[in-house]
């Protein structure tokens, strides 16, 4: 899990992808206050553009967006960088119950509405892996 170890070493870049501006803003504020360099995108297509030119260790990705959905974007990112940690955030987690997420590189799903403390606890658990 190289992505988790990179985050621990201080190379903490996160890409936040959601078509809902309030979610992007909330996550951006949280990650910046937690010491991450945060970038945002409102579509899967724009996220891929940002992903191509940046070096992200964590991607927080909405599932339902106009155009390319989160699974499609995650799959493309995973092919380009299999070590990136991809987290899906969705209000429809139950719809993914029978979906094989292995080809997408998604390592965690957070259901909307999410509690920012749940994300903080998960990130803390990553830092305790070392």
Secondary structure, DSSP 8 states (H G I E B T S, - for coil): -HHHHHHHTT--EEEEE-S-HHHHHHHHHHHHHTT-EEEEESSHHHHHHHHHHS--SEEEEESS-SSS-HHHHHHHHHHH-TT-EEEEEES-GGGGTT---GGGTEEEEEESS--HHHHHHHHHHHHT--
